[in-house]
Amino acid sequence: MILQPLAPVDGALPGPVLTEIAALYATNHAFFELSGDFPDPDRITVEQVAAALADELAHDGAEVLLARSAGRLVGLAATLAHHPDPASRDPDPWIGLLLIDATAHRAGYGSAVAGLVEDRFRAAGRTGVRLAVLDNNPAGLAFWQSRGYTALRHAEDREHGRDCTVLRKAL
């Protein structure tokens, strides 16, 4: 499996790649039903995904990493080099989103992508990584805890005020 940074070409995301990513998002309607990120999780459009990716990449130090296995897009991870609140004293990078093709859940891709992201942060000299899991997503919480992440606190997410649990893993 390889991770490739998503890079705009002439300020825009390449159409074929954007179509692939939109298809990946569309497989995850159950997650997006929980998150409320899209008005109709059963009909996620390319335009909505393009806007969501642009929002992710607008943060300083943000990166969207595409995960491919045998050439097929199996997932993506959105990361931040630091907490988006400049007043935060949080020294760790963040995983903002880990999304795996729902038709391939339980095939080990989630753990593989998470491990590769952690390896990237470790290679950059980072000593820990954080993320937030929505409180209405117990499967997501169980996944991250099985990977060695421990709960630090309960909070509301910055974007939508949703209840979540902030977790950290030492690298």
RATA-V53193 format. One record per residue. N is the residue number from 0. RES is the residue in one small letter. SS is DSSP state (a for helix, b for strand, c for the rest). OMEGA is omega in radians with two decimals (999 if undefined). D_FIRST is the distance of its C-alpha to the first C-alpha in Angstrom with 1 decimal. Layout:
BEGIN
N_RES_SS_OMEGA_D_FIRST / N_RES_SS_OMEGA_D_FIRST
END
This chain:
BEGIN
0_m_c_3.09_0.0 / 1_i_b_3.01_3.8 / 2_l_b_3.10_7.0 / 3_q_b_3.06_10.0 / 4_p_b_3.04_13.5 / 5_l_c_-3.09_15.6 / 6_a_c_3.05_18.6 / 7_p_c_3.08_21.9 / 8_v_b_-3.07_23.6 / 9_d_c_3.07_27.3 / 10_g_c_-3.13_27.1 / 11_a_b_3.08_25.5 / 12_l_c_-3.13_22.1 / 13_p_c_-3.07_21.4 / 14_g_a_-3.12_22.7 / 15_p_a_3.12_20.0 / 16_v_a_3.12_17.2 / 17_l_a_3.09_19.7 / 18_t_a_3.08_20.4 / 19_e_a_-3.11_16.7 / 20_i_a_3.11_16.6 / 21_a_a_3.10_20.1 / 22_a_a_3.08_19.1 / 23_l_a_3.11_16.4 / 24_y_a_-3.08_19.2 / 25_a_a_3.11_21.6 / 26_t_a_-3.04_19.9 / 27_n_c_-3.11_20.5 / 28_h_a_3.13_24.2 / 29_a_a_3.10_25.0 / 30_f_a_-3.09_23.3 / 31_f_a_2.99_25.1 / 32_e_a_3.09_28.3 / 33_l_a_-3.01_28.1 / 34_s_a_-3.08_27.3 / 35_g_c_-3.10_29.8 / 36_d_c_-3.13_27.7 / 37_f_c_-3.08_28.6 / 38_p_c_3.11_32.2 / 39_d_c_-3.07_31.2 / 40_p_c_3.11_27.8 / 41_d_c_-3.13_28.3 / 42_r_c_3.13_28.7 / 43_i_c_-3.07_26.2 / 44_t_c_3.08_26.7 / 45_v_a_-3.13_24.9 / 46_e_a_3.10_27.5 / 47_q_a_3.13_27.0 / 48_v_a_3.10_23.3 / 49_a_a_3.12_24.1 / 50_a_a_3.13_26.7 / 51_a_a_3.13_24.5 / 52_l_a_3.10_21.8 / 53_a_a_3.09_24.8 / 54_d_a_3.12_26.1 / 55_e_a_-3.04_22.9 / 56_l_a_-3.13_22.8 / 57_a_c_3.14_26.6 / 58_h_c_3.07_26.4 / 59_d_c_3.12_26.7 / 60_g_c_-3.14_23.6 / 61_a_b_3.09_21.4 / 62_e_b_2.99_17.9 / 63_v_b_-3.09_15.7 / 64_l_b_3.11_12.0 / 65_l_b_-3.13_10.1 / 66_a_b_-3.14_6.7 / 67_r_b_3.05_5.6 / 68_s_b_-3.09_4.6 / 69_a_c_3.10_7.2 / 70_g_c_-3.09_8.7 / 71_r_b_3.06_9.5 / 72_l_b_-3.11_9.8 / 73_v_b_-3.14_9.2 / 74_g_b_3.03_10.4 / 75_l_b_3.07_11.8 / 76_a_b_3.02_13.4 / 77_a_b_-3.08_16.7 / 78_t_b_3.05_18.0 / 79_l_b_3.13_21.3 / 80_a_c_-3.14_22.3 / 81_h_c_3.12_25.5 / 82_h_c_-3.08_27.5 / 83_p_c_3.10_28.8 / 84_d_c_-3.11_32.4 / 85_p_c_3.14_33.9 / 86_a_c_-3.11_36.4 / 87_s_c_3.07_33.8 / 88_r_c_-3.11_33.8 / 89_d_c_-3.09_30.3 / 90_p_c_-2.98_28.6 / 91_d_c_2.93_25.0 / 92_p_b_-3.08_22.2 / 93_w_b_2.89_21.3 / 94_i_b_-3.11_18.5 / 95_g_b_-3.12_20.4 / 96_l_b_2.94_18.2 / 97_l_b_-3.08_15.1 / 98_l_b_-3.14_14.9 / 99_i_b_3.11_12.9 / 100_d_c_-3.05_14.0 / 101_a_a_3.10_17.1 / 102_t_a_3.14_17.0 / 103_a_a_3.07_13.9 / 104_h_c_3.13_15.3 / 105_r_c_3.11_15.7 / 106_a_c_3.10_12.7 / 107_g_c_-3.12_11.0 / 108_y_a_-3.14_8.7 / 109_g_a_3.12_11.3 / 110_s_a_-3.14_11.4 / 111_a_a_-3.13_7.8 / 112_v_a_3.11_8.1 / 113_a_a_3.12_11.6 / 114_g_a_3.12_10.9 / 115_l_a_3.09_8.9 / 116_v_a_3.10_11.8 / 117_e_a_3.12_14.3 / 118_d_a_3.11_13.2 / 119_r_a_3.13_13.8 / 120_f_a_3.13_17.1 / 121_r_a_3.14_18.0 / 122_a_a_3.11_17.5 / 123_a_c_3.09_19.8 / 124_g_c_3.13_22.4 / 125_r_c_-3.05_22.3 / 126_t_c_3.11_23.7 / 127_g_b_3.09_22.8 / 128_v_b_-3.13_21.1 / 129_r_b_3.04_22.8 / 130_l_b_3.08_22.4 / 131_a_b_3.11_24.8 / 132_v_b_3.10_24.7 / 133_l_b_-3.10_27.3 / 134_d_c_3.11_30.0 / 135_n_c_-3.12_30.0 / 136_n_c_-3.10_26.4 / 137_p_a_3.11_26.9 / 138_a_a_3.10_23.6 / 139_g_a_3.11_21.7 / 140_l_a_3.14_23.9 / 141_a_a_3.12_23.4 / 142_f_a_-3.07_19.6 / 143_w_a_3.10_19.9 / 144_q_a_3.10_22.7 / 145_s_a_3.12_20.8 / 146_r_c_3.06_18.4 / 147_g_c_3.09_21.5 / 148_y_c_3.12_22.6 / 149_t_b_-3.12_26.3 / 150_a_b_3.07_28.6 / 151_l_b_-3.07_30.6 / 152_r_b_2.98_32.7 / 153_h_b_-3.10_33.2 / 154_a_b_2.97_33.4 / 155_e_b_3.12_33.4 / 156_d_c_-3.04_30.5 / 157_r_c_-3.03_31.7 / 158_e_c_-2.97_31.1 / 159_h_c_3.12_32.8 / 160_g_c_-3.13_34.5 / 161_r_c_3.10_32.6 / 162_d_b_-3.14_32.9 / 163_c_b_3.06_29.8 / 164_t_b_3.09_29.0 / 165_v_b_-3.13_27.6 / 166_l_b_3.11_25.4 / 167_r_b_3.01_24.4 / 168_k_b_3.04_22.3 / 169_a_b_3.10_23.4 / 170_l_c_999_20.8
END
